[in-house]
Amino acid sequence: MEKIMEVKNISFSYEKDSPEIFENITFNIEKGDVLCILGPNGIGKTTLIKCLNGLHEINNGKILLNKKNIKTLSFKEISKMIGYIPQGHIPSFPFSVFDVVLMGRTPYINLSAAPKEKDLTITENALKNIGIYHLKDKPYTNLSGGERQLVFLARVLAQEPDLLILDEPTSHLDFGNQIKLLEILENLSKLGLAIVMSSHFPDHAFISCNKVAIMKNKKFIDFGTPEDVITEENLKKAYGINVKLINFEDRKVCIPLKTNLNLNLENFKKI
């Protein structure tokens, strides 16, 4: 399979002499892969994501994007190959949904030029493929959180990237929109788009991913298929709680077990 991204022994720290956030991370992403990076809060998933798309410069190792070192690529060149959706995005201006998605064509449009017919057609197709064409004239600021996430997904698809990187894309979505987004990602991967996403929900990897990494103690403690990596033992190592895996219909479901935490409530006063 065609390798879209090769990550070779990368490490990162915010300051030269400060402790590394992660170290010796190695993996490959091929065309059509969907990789889910799991791990507890504060472990460095977002930092790793920002290194993969060039927002942070790694200290050691190498990241190859379509066999080119990402350090040698301009932001515009990276934007043509990687579509990125951060954890949260607060709308500032009431642009129409169509205009927000059209902004995804920025890497292909000169600052002094107007969008071409091709750019408008690609924007329309992105809206239709995500199933939100009916929202095209609505102000982006008036949309729900789930609708905004789908608009942003359409926007990065308008970039026509080879790789889509999402930082916890389902964290602010309800159950229904979580599943819809995961199914969209699964369908996009079948069209050849490579996807990397971080998540707090191990269940999601069973729905749409063919590769999983669990991040803990500055490294990947396991990497492979969901069936091999998402085990009760690995989840306990990562999250510090017991988890039960249950087979339900055509996939596995992760159920966290109660910790029976004993709290001393004597010092709490009723208001």
C-alpha positions as CSV (number, residue, x, y, z in Angstrom):
1,M,0.0,0.0,0.0
2,E,1.0,3.6,-0.6
3,K,2.5,5.2,2.5
4,I,1.0,8.7,3.2
5,M,2.9,9.4,6.4
6,E,6.0,7.8,7.9
7,V,6.8,8.7,11.5
8,K,10.3,7.6,12.6
9,N,11.4,7.8,16.3
10,I,10.1,11.3,16.9
11,S,10.4,13.1,20.2
12,F,9.2,16.5,21.4
13,S,9.6,18.9,24.3
14,Y,8.4,22.5,24.5
15,E,11.8,23.9,25.8
16,K,15.3,22.7,25.0
17,D,16.0,21.5,28.5
18,S,12.5,20.6,29.6
19,P,11.2,17.0,29.9
20,E,10.0,15.4,26.7
21,I,6.2,15.2,26.2
22,F,6.7,12.0,24.2
23,E,9.7,10.1,22.8
24,N,10.6,7.4,20.2
25,I,7.2,7.4,18.5
26,T,7.2,5.3,15.3
27,F,4.4,4.3,12.9
28,N,3.2,4.4,9.3
29,I,-0.1,5.6,7.8
30,E,-1.1,4.1,4.4
31,K,-3.8,5.1,2.0
32,G,-7.2,4.2,3.5
33,D,-5.9,3.7,7.0
34,V,-7.8,5.0,10.0
35,L,-5.6,5.3,13.1
36,C,-7.1,6.1,16.5
37,I,-4.7,7.3,19.2
38,L,-6.0,6.6,22.7
39,G,-4.8,7.6,26.1
40,P,-5.7,9.5,29.3
41,N,-5.9,13.3,29.7
42,G,-2.7,15.2,29.6
43,I,-0.6,12.4,28.1
44,G,0.4,14.4,25.0
45,K,-2.1,13.3,22.3
46,T,-2.9,16.8,21.2
47,T,0.8,17.7,21.2
48,L,1.6,14.7,19.0
49,I,-1.3,15.7,16.6
50,K,0.2,19.2,16.3
51,C,3.6,17.7,15.5
52,L,2.1,15.4,12.8
53,N,0.6,18.4,10.9
54,G,3.7,20.7,11.3
55,L,2.3,23.1,13.9
56,H,5.1,22.0,16.4
57,E,8.6,21.1,15.3
58,I,9.9,17.8,16.6
59,N,13.2,17.7,18.5
60,N,14.3,14.3,17.2
61,G,13.4,11.8,14.5
62,K,11.7,12.4,11.2
63,I,8.2,12.8,9.8
64,L,7.8,12.0,6.0
65,L,4.7,13.2,4.2
66,N,4.4,11.5,0.8
67,K,8.1,10.7,1.2
68,K,9.0,14.3,1.8
69,N,10.4,15.6,5.1
70,I,7.7,17.8,6.7
71,K,10.4,20.2,7.9
72,T,11.2,21.0,4.2
73,L,7.6,21.8,3.3
74,S,5.9,25.2,3.4
75,F,2.6,25.6,5.3
76,K,0.8,25.9,2.0
77,E,2.4,22.6,0.8
78,I,1.4,20.9,4.0
79,S,-2.2,22.3,3.7
80,K,-2.5,20.6,0.3
81,M,-1.7,17.2,1.8
82,I,-3.1,17.4,5.3
83,G,-6.6,18.5,6.5
84,Y,-6.7,19.3,10.2
85,I,-9.6,19.7,12.6
86,P,-8.6,20.9,16.1
87,Q,-10.5,20.0,19.3
88,G,-12.5,23.2,19.4
89,H,-13.2,26.1,17.1
90,I,-15.2,29.2,18.2
91,P,-16.9,31.0,15.3
92,S,-16.2,34.7,15.2
93,F,-17.9,35.9,12.1
94,P,-21.3,34.9,10.6
95,F,-19.9,33.6,7.4
96,S,-22.3,31.4,5.4
97,V,-21.7,27.7,5.6
98,F,-20.8,27.7,1.9
99,D,-18.1,30.4,2.5
100,V,-16.6,28.5,5.4
101,V,-16.2,25.4,3.3
102,L,-14.9,27.4,0.4
103,M,-12.1,28.6,2.7
104,G,-10.7,25.1,2.5
105,R,-9.6,26.0,-1.1
106,T,-7.3,28.7,0.3
107,P,-4.1,26.7,-0.4
108,Y,-5.0,26.7,-4.1
109,I,-6.1,30.3,-4.5
110,N,-3.8,33.3,-4.7
111,L,-4.5,36.1,-2.2
112,S,-5.3,38.5,-5.0
113,A,-7.4,36.1,-7.0
114,A,-11.1,35.1,-6.8
115,P,-12.3,31.5,-6.4
116,K,-12.6,29.7,-9.8
117,E,-15.5,27.6,-11.0
118,K,-13.5,24.5,-10.0
119,D,-13.2,25.8,-6.4
120,L,-17.0,26.4,-6.2
121,T,-17.7,22.9,-7.6
122,I,-15.4,21.2,-5.1
123,T,-17.0,23.2,-2.3
124,E,-20.5,22.1,-3.4
125,N,-19.4,18.5,-3.7
126,A,-17.8,18.6,-0.2
127,L,-21.1,19.8,1.3
128,K,-23.1,17.2,-0.6
129,N,-20.7,14.3,0.3
130,I,-21.1,15.2,4.0
131,G,-24.8,15.5,3.7
132,I,-25.1,19.2,4.7
133,Y,-25.7,20.9,1.4
134,H,-29.1,22.1,2.8
135,L,-27.2,24.3,5.3
136,K,-25.1,26.1,2.7
137,D,-26.8,29.5,3.1
138,K,-27.0,29.4,6.9
139,P,-24.7,31.5,9.1
140,Y,-22.0,29.3,10.6
141,T,-22.5,31.0,13.9
142,N,-26.1,29.8,14.1
143,L,-25.3,26.1,13.9
144,S,-25.3,23.5,16.6
145,G,-22.0,22.0,17.7
146,G,-22.6,18.8,15.7
147,E,-23.4,20.8,12.6
148,R,-20.3,22.9,12.9
149,Q,-18.2,19.8,13.2
150,L,-19.6,18.5,9.9
151,V,-19.0,21.9,8.3
152,F,-15.4,21.8,9.4
153,L,-15.1,18.3,8.0
154,A,-16.5,19.5,4.7
155,R,-14.1,22.4,4.7
156,V,-11.0,20.2,5.1
157,L,-12.3,17.8,2.4
158,A,-12.5,20.8,0.1
159,Q,-8.7,21.0,0.6
160,E,-8.5,17.6,-1.2
161,P,-5.9,16.3,1.3
162,D,-4.3,12.9,1.3
163,L,-4.4,12.7,5.1
164,L,-7.1,13.9,7.5
165,I,-6.0,14.7,11.1
166,L,-8.7,15.2,13.8
167,D,-8.1,16.0,17.5
168,E,-10.9,14.3,19.5
169,P,-13.5,15.0,16.8
170,T,-16.4,13.5,18.8
171,S,-15.7,15.0,22.2
172,H,-18.4,17.7,22.0
173,L,-21.0,15.6,20.1
174,D,-24.0,13.7,21.3
175,F,-24.4,9.9,20.8
176,G,-26.2,10.3,17.5
177,N,-23.7,12.7,15.9
178,Q,-20.7,10.7,17.2
179,I,-21.8,7.7,15.3
180,K,-22.7,9.7,12.2
181,L,-19.2,11.3,12.2
182,L,-17.5,7.9,12.7
183,E,-19.5,6.4,9.8
184,I,-18.5,9.3,7.6
185,L,-14.9,8.8,8.4
186,E,-15.2,5.1,7.7
187,N,-16.7,5.8,4.3
188,L,-14.0,8.4,3.5
189,S,-11.3,5.9,4.3
190,K,-12.9,3.5,1.8
191,L,-12.4,6.1,-0.9
192,G,-8.7,6.2,-0.1
193,L,-8.4,9.0,2.4
194,A,-5.9,8.3,5.3
195,I,-7.1,9.4,8.7
196,V,-5.5,10.0,12.1
197,M,-7.6,10.9,15.1
198,S,-7.3,11.0,18.8
199,S,-10.1,9.9,21.1
200,H,-11.1,9.3,24.7
201,F,-13.5,6.5,23.6
202,P,-12.0,3.1,23.0
203,D,-15.3,1.9,21.5
204,H,-14.9,4.3,18.6
205,A,-11.8,2.4,17.3
206,F,-14.0,-0.7,16.9
207,I,-16.4,1.3,14.8
208,S,-14.3,3.0,12.2
209,C,-10.5,2.2,12.6
210,N,-8.1,-0.4,11.4
211,K,-5.2,0.8,13.5
212,V,-5.0,1.8,17.2
213,A,-2.3,3.2,19.4
214,I,-2.4,3.6,23.1
215,M,-0.3,6.4,24.5
216,K,1.1,6.3,28.0
217,N,4.3,7.3,29.8
218,K,5.6,9.3,26.8
219,K,5.3,6.5,24.3
220,F,3.0,4.1,22.6
221,I,2.5,1.1,24.9
222,D,0.9,-0.8,22.0
223,F,0.1,-0.4,18.3
224,G,-1.8,-2.6,16.0
225,T,-5.4,-3.6,15.1
226,P,-8.3,-2.8,17.4
227,E,-8.8,-6.4,18.2
228,D,-5.1,-6.9,19.3
229,V,-4.5,-3.5,21.0
230,I,-7.8,-2.8,22.8
231,T,-7.7,-5.4,25.6
232,E,-8.8,-5.3,29.2
233,E,-5.1,-5.4,30.3
234,N,-4.0,-2.5,28.0
235,L,-7.0,-0.3,29.0
236,K,-6.2,-0.8,32.7
237,K,-2.6,0.2,32.1
238,A,-3.7,3.3,30.2
239,Y,-6.6,4.5,32.4
240,G,-6.0,2.9,35.8
241,I,-9.4,1.2,36.0
242,N,-10.8,-2.2,35.2
243,V,-12.6,-2.4,31.9
244,K,-14.8,-5.2,30.6
245,L,-14.9,-6.0,26.9
246,I,-18.2,-7.4,25.6
247,N,-19.1,-8.7,22.2
248,F,-22.2,-7.1,21.0
249,E,-23.6,-7.9,17.5
250,D,-20.8,-7.2,15.0
251,R,-18.4,-5.4,17.3
252,K,-16.9,-5.1,20.8
253,V,-18.0,-2.7,23.5
254,C,-15.9,-1.3,26.3
255,I,-17.6,-1.0,29.8
256,P,-15.6,0.8,32.5
257,L,-16.2,-0.8,35.9
258,K,-16.9,1.1,39.1
259,T,-13.8,1.7,41.2
260,N,-15.6,1.6,44.6
261,L,-13.8,4.8,45.5
262,N,-14.2,5.6,49.2
263,L,-14.5,9.4,49.9
264,N,-14.3,10.9,53.3
265,L,-17.5,13.1,53.3
266,E,-17.4,14.1,57.0
267,N,-15.9,17.5,56.2
268,F,-18.6,18.3,53.7
269,K,-21.4,20.5,55.1
270,K,-24.9,20.8,53.8
271,I,-25.8,24.2,52.3
